[in-house]
Amino acid sequence: MPWSNQNGGGGWQGGGGGNRGPWGQGPQGGGGNQPPDLDELLRRAQEKLRQVFSGGNGPAGGGTGAGAGGGRGPAFLIVLLVLGLVAYSSFFRVNANEKGIVLRFGDHVRTVEPGLHLKFPYPIETVLTPAVTNITSIDIGIRGSGGAPVTVPEESLMLTGDENIVDISFSVQWRIKAEEAANFLFNVENPEFAVKAVAESMMREAVGASRIDVLQTTGRNEVQNTVREGLQRTLDGYGAGIEITEVKLQKVDPPAQVLDAFRDVQAARADQERARNQAETYANTVIPRARGDAAKITQAAEAYREQVVAEAEGDAQRFMAIYNEYRKAQAVTRKRIYIETMQEVLGDTNKLFLNGVDGGQGILPYLPLNELKPAPASGAASNASSSASNQNATGGR
């Protein structure tokens, strides 16, 4: 035993002539406190472990039995622990938002769906479970610092197609492709940095092909779609296993140093556009009105022409009808035409009759009896007046 103080041992002898231990204590028979025996402590611990794993039996009688039990207990415990570790490392669970990537000695062998699965124990096979449904957002050109965002000029300042500098900030949202989760883990070392670098490159290319006024107004959606498609195409070429869900422009402004001047230019352009719109409105009002007046005049002229032509054709037809009748009875027609003409010419003039008696020297006045008649008050008065007039006319003759 290590603490045996025999005369021949010479291991822990005091310098004063007595056998003493390493702590300066004398042998047990000398009346001092002797330290506990380590072998005894180990033996007792083994006995307790053996009782636990052997169903609570008492210790074996004898030193040989204790030694044998002490050899079997730790081995059994080690075996049991190893079996527990093997069982624990052979089962794994994949959550609903994850994909299970199983590696065998570091080589990808299969991809498993969410649920409980079995594998070879560690270190033969290991499992990686990336979340494939989580959306990750990256801001480019701006950083969130507390409450107020901070612009990053080296990322946000870009040159447009009309040689203007524009301050742009935008965000990119992406997630892992479920069917390409292994590519996401092994093909790109830093996926977030790759997405950011490619997105900034695509945005600079799209901005360089556009004008600043288009970027601020109608071209925003087109630029966003162009950048998203180009970014997705490039990442697919890398085999990154990343799906770009959205690219959104947050700010499209001139640099702060020239912002006031740019706003003045924009206001002038707005005034120009307003004046152009007013002129076009006036032109759209005056020109149709002038065209309407011209069409009205043209239609009136055409109507007058049709009227004149119709009257001329009617006169010609009437003349031809009279001429045909004249050819049939020239004397009668001539006399009738003469009488009708004289009636038309002399109808509104004072009339004088020259009597052809006595050589035609006397003048016979014409008495317009019809003009002296009063207006008839009723039908009877009219008939009476008519009868009186006829009688007067008869007596005058």
C-alpha positions in Angstrom: 0.0 0.0 0.0 1.3 3.5 -0.7 0.8 4.6 2.8 2.5 1.6 4.4 5.2 2.7 6.8 7.5 -0.3 7.1 11.1 0.0 8.2 12.4 -1.4 4.9 10.3 0.8 2.7 12.2 4.0 3.2 9.7 5.9 1.1 8.2 8.4 3.4 10.5 8.6 6.4 10.8 11.6 8.6 14.0 13.3 9.3 13.6 13.0 13.0 13.9 9.3 13.5 10.3 8.1 13.1 8.3 6.7 10.3 5.9 9.4 9.0 3.6 9.8 6.0 3.8 12.4 3.3 1.8 14.9 5.4 4.2 14.4 8.4 1.9 12.0 10.3 3.0 9.0 12.1 1.8 5.5 11.7 -1.7 4.5 12.7 -0.6 2.9 15.9 1.2 6.0 17.0 -2.1 7.8 17.8 -2.1 10.2 14.7 -4.8 10.7 12.0 -4.0 8.4 9.0 -5.4 9.4 5.5 -8.1 7.1 3.9 -6.9 4.2 1.8 -7.5 4.9 -1.9 -7.8 1.2 -2.8 -10.6 0.9 -0.2 -12.4 3.9 -1.7 -12.2 2.5 -5.2 -13.4 -0.9 -4.0 -16.4 0.6 -2.3 -17.3 2.6 -5.3 -17.1 -0.5 -7.5 -19.3 -2.4 -5.1 -22.0 0.3 -5.3 -21.9 0.3 -9.1 -22.1 -3.4 -9.2 -25.1 -3.4 -6.9 -26.8 -0.9 -9.2 -26.2 -2.8 -12.4 -26.6 -6.3 -10.9 -30.2 -5.7 -9.6 -29.3 -4.6 -6.1 -27.4 -7.8 -4.9 -25.0 -7.5 -2.1 -21.3 -7.5 -2.5 -19.5 -10.7 -3.2 -17.7 -12.2 -0.3 -13.9 -12.0 -0.7 -11.4 -9.8 -2.3 -11.3 -11.8 -5.5 -15.0 -11.3 -6.1 -14.7 -7.6 -5.5 -11.9 -7.4 -8.0 -13.9 -9.3 -10.6 -17.0 -7.2 -10.0 -14.9 -4.1 -10.2 -13.6 -5.1 -13.6 -17.1 -5.9 -15.1 -19.0 -2.9 -13.8 -17.1 -0.1 -15.6 -17.0 -2.0 -18.9 -20.7 -2.6 -18.8 -21.3 1.1 -18.1 -19.1 2.1 -21.0 -20.8 -0.3 -23.3 -24.2 1.0 -22.3 -23.1 4.6 -22.8 -21.7 3.8 -26.2 -25.0 2.1 -27.2 -26.9 5.1 -26.0 -24.8 7.5 -28.0 -25.1 5.3 -31.1 -28.9 5.2 -30.8 -29.0 8.9 -30.1 -26.9 9.8 -33.1 -28.7 7.4 -35.5 -32.0 9.3 -35.4 -32.6 12.9 -36.5 -35.6 15.1 -37.1 -36.1 17.6 -39.9 -38.6 20.5 -39.2 -41.4 21.5 -41.6 -39.4 24.6 -42.8 -36.2 22.6 -43.4 -34.5 20.2 -45.7 -32.3 17.4 -44.4 -28.9 17.2 -46.1 -27.2 13.8 -45.2 -23.4 13.7 -45.4 -21.4 10.5 -45.3 -17.8 11.3 -44.3 -18.5 14.8 -45.7 -19.9 13.7 -49.0 -23.6 14.5 -49.8 -25.5 11.2 -50.2 -29.1 12.2 -50.0 -31.7 14.9 -49.2 -34.6 14.0 -47.0 -38.0 15.7 -46.4 -39.3 17.0 -43.0 -39.9 14.3 -40.4 -38.1 11.7 -38.3 -35.3 9.8 -40.2 -32.5 7.2 -39.5 -28.9 7.5 -40.4 -25.5 5.9 -39.6 -24.2 7.1 -36.3 -21.7 10.0 -35.9 -19.1 10.4 -37.3 -20.1 8.2 -40.2 -23.0 10.4 -41.3 -23.9 13.9 -40.3 -27.0 16.0 -41.1 -27.4 19.7 -42.1 -30.9 21.2 -41.9 -31.0 24.6 -43.8 -34.3 26.5 -43.5 -35.7 26.6 -47.0 -38.9 28.7 -46.4 -37.4 31.6 -44.5 -37.1 34.9 -46.4 -33.9 36.8 -46.1 -33.7 40.5 -46.9 -30.6 42.5 -47.9 -30.5 46.3 -48.1 -28.1 47.8 -50.6 -27.2 51.5 -50.6 -28.6 52.1 -47.1 -28.0 50.7 -43.6 -30.3 50.8 -40.6 -28.7 52.5 -37.7 -31.0 52.8 -34.7 -34.0 54.8 -35.8 -32.7 56.6 -38.9 -31.2 54.8 -41.9 -27.7 55.7 -43.1 -26.8 56.1 -46.8 -23.8 54.2 -48.0 -22.5 56.3 -50.9 -20.1 53.7 -52.4 -23.2 51.5 -53.0 -25.9 54.0 -53.7 -24.4 56.4 -56.1 -24.8 55.3 -59.7 -24.6 56.8 -63.2 -27.7 56.9 -65.4 -27.9 56.6 -69.2 -28.4 60.4 -69.6 -25.1 61.0 -67.6 -26.7 62.0 -64.3 -25.7 60.7 -60.9 -28.5 59.2 -58.9 -28.7 58.1 -55.3 -30.4 54.7 -55.2 -31.2 52.3 -52.4 -33.0 49.1 -52.8 -33.7 45.8 -51.1 -33.4 42.2 -52.3 -35.4 39.4 -50.7 -34.4 35.8 -51.3 -34.7 32.2 -50.0 -33.1 28.8 -50.4 -34.5 26.7 -53.3 -36.0 23.6 -51.6 -34.8 21.3 -54.4 -31.3 22.8 -54.4 -30.5 23.1 -50.7 -27.3 21.1 -51.1 -26.0 23.5 -53.8 -26.7 26.4 -51.4 -24.6 24.8 -48.7 -21.6 23.7 -50.8 -21.4 25.8 -54.1 -21.2 29.3 -52.6 -19.1 30.1 -49.6 -20.9 33.3 -48.6 -24.4 33.3 -50.2 -25.4 36.7 -48.7 -22.3 38.4 -50.0 -22.8 36.8 -53.4 -26.4 38.0 -53.6 -25.4 41.5 -52.6 -22.6 41.8 -55.0 -24.5 40.4 -58.0 -27.6 42.6 -57.2 -25.5 45.7 -57.0 -23.9 44.8 -60.4 -27.3 44.2 -62.0 -28.7 47.4 -60.7 -25.8 49.5 -62.0 -26.3 47.9 -65.4 -30.0 48.6 -65.4 -29.6 52.2 -64.2 -26.9 52.8 -66.8 -29.4 52.0 -69.5 -32.2 54.3 -68.2 -32.8 58.0 -67.8 -33.2 59.5 -64.3 -36.7 60.8 -65.0 -37.8 57.3 -66.2 -36.3 55.8 -63.0 -38.3 58.2 -60.9 -41.6 57.7 -62.6 -42.7 55.0 -65.0 -39.6 52.9 -65.3 -39.4 51.7 -61.7 -41.2 48.5 -62.2 -39.3 47.7 -65.4 -36.0 48.2 -63.6 -37.0 46.1 -60.7 -38.1 43.2 -63.0 -34.9 43.5 -65.1 -32.7 43.4 -62.0 -34.6 40.4 -60.5 -34.4 38.4 -63.7 -30.7 39.2 -64.2 -29.9 38.4 -60.6 -31.7 35.1 -60.7 -30.1 34.1 -64.0 -26.6 34.8 -62.7 -27.1 33.0 -59.4 -28.5 30.0 -61.3 -25.3 30.0 -63.4 -23.3 29.9 -60.1 -25.4 27.0 -58.9 -26.1 28.9 -55.7 -29.5 27.3 -54.9 -31.0 30.7 -54.2 -34.4 32.0 -55.4 -34.9 35.8 -55.7 -38.4 36.6 -54.6 -38.4 40.4 -54.9 -36.3 43.4 -55.8 -37.8 46.7 -54.6 -36.5 50.2 -55.2 -36.7 52.3 -52.0 -35.2 55.6 -53.0 -34.3 57.2 -56.4 -33.1 60.7 -55.8 -30.3 62.9 -57.1 -27.3 63.4 -54.7 -28.0 65.7 -51.8 -25.5 68.3 -53.1 -27.5 69.0 -56.2 -31.0 68.1 -55.0 -32.2 71.7 -55.0 -31.0 72.4 -58.5 -32.5 69.2 -59.7 -35.8 70.1 -58.2 -35.7 73.4 -60.0 -35.1 71.6 -63.3 -37.9 69.3 -62.6 -40.2 72.2 -61.8 -39.3 73.9 -65.1 -39.9 70.7 -67.0 -43.3 70.4 -65.3 -44.2 73.9 -66.4 -43.1 73.1 -69.9 -45.2 70.0 -69.9 -48.2 72.0 -68.6 -47.8 74.7 -71.2 -47.6 72.1 -73.9 -50.7 70.4 -72.7 -52.6 73.7 -72.6 -51.5 74.4 -76.2 -52.5 71.0 -77.3 -55.9 71.5 -75.6 -56.4 74.8 -77.4 -55.4 73.3 -80.7 -57.8 70.4 -80.1 -60.6 72.9 -79.5 -59.9 75.4 -82.4 -59.0 73.0 -85.1 -62.2 70.9 -84.9 -64.3 74.0 -84.7 -62.6 75.4 -87.9 -63.0 72.1 -89.6 -66.7 72.2 -88.7 -67.1 75.7 -90.1 -65.4 74.7 -93.2 -67.6 71.6 -93.6 -70.6 73.8 -93.0 -69.6 76.3 -95.7 -68.8 73.5 -98.1 -72.2 71.9 -97.5 -74.0 75.2 -97.9 -72.2 75.8 -101.2 -73.0 72.3 -102.4 -76.7 72.9 -101.5 -76.8 76.2 -103.3 -75.2 74.6 -106.3 -77.8 71.8 -106.3 -80.5 74.4 -105.9 -79.3 76.5 -108.9 -78.8 73.5 -111.0 -82.3 72.2 -110.2 -83.9 75.5 -110.9 -82.0 75.8 -114.2 -83.1 72.3 -115.2 -86.7 73.1 -114.2 -86.7 76.3 -116.3 -85.2 74.5 -119.2 -87.8 71.8 -118.9 -90.6 74.4 -118.6 -89.3 76.2 -121.6 -89.1 73.0 -123.6 -92.7 72.2 -122.6 -93.9 75.7 -123.7 -91.9 75.4 -126.9 -93.5 72.1 -127.7 -96.9 73.6 -127.2 -96.0 76.7 -129.2 -95.0 74.5 -132.1 -98.5 72.9 -132.0 -100.5 76.2 -131.9 -98.2 79.1 -132.5 -100.8 81.9 -132.7 -102.7 80.9 -129.6 -99.6 80.2 -127.6 -98.0 83.5 -128.7 -101.1 85.5 -127.6 -101.4 83.6 -124.3 -97.7 84.3 -123.6 -98.2 87.9 -124.4 -101.2 88.3 -122.2 -99.5 86.5 -119.3 -96.4 88.7 -119.7 -98.4 91.9 -119.8 -100.3 90.8 -116.7 -97.1 90.1 -114.9 -95.6 93.4 -115.9 -98.6 95.7 -115.5 -100.2 94.1 -112.6 -98.9 96.6 -110.0 -99.1 99.8 -112.1 -101.7 102.5 -112.7 -103.7 101.6 -115.9 -104.7 103.9 -118.7 -106.8 102.7 -121.6 -106.4 104.5 -124.9 -109.7 104.4 -126.9 -109.1 103.8 -130.5 -112.3 105.8 -131.5 -111.9 109.1 -133.3 -108.4 108.3 -134.5 -107.1 107.2 -131.2 -106.9 110.7 -129.7 -109.1 110.2 -126.7 -107.9 108.8 -123.3 -110.2 106.4 -121.5 -109.5 106.3 -117.8 -109.6 103.0 -116.0 -111.8 102.9 -112.9 -110.6 100.3 -110.4 -113.9 99.3 -109.0 -112.5 96.3 -107.2 -110.3 98.5 -105.1 -113.3 100.6 -104.1 -115.2 97.7 -102.7 -115.3 97.4 -98.9 -114.0 94.3 -97.2 -116.9 91.8 -96.8 -118.2 91.6 -93.2 -119.8 88.2 -93.7 -120.6 85.7 -96.3 -124.0 87.4 -97.1 -122.5 90.9 -97.4 -119.8 89.4 -99.6 -122.5 87.9 -101.9 -124.5 91.2 -101.9 -121.4 93.1 -102.8 -120.5 90.7 -105.5 -124.1 91.0 -107.0 -123.9 94.8 -106.8 -120.6 94.8 -108.5 -121.9 92.6 -111.3 -124.9 94.8 -111.8 -122.7 98.0 -111.9 -120.4 96.3 -114.3 -123.3 95.3 -116.5 -124.8 98.8 -116.5 -121.5 100.4 -117.2 -121.1 98.4 -120.3 
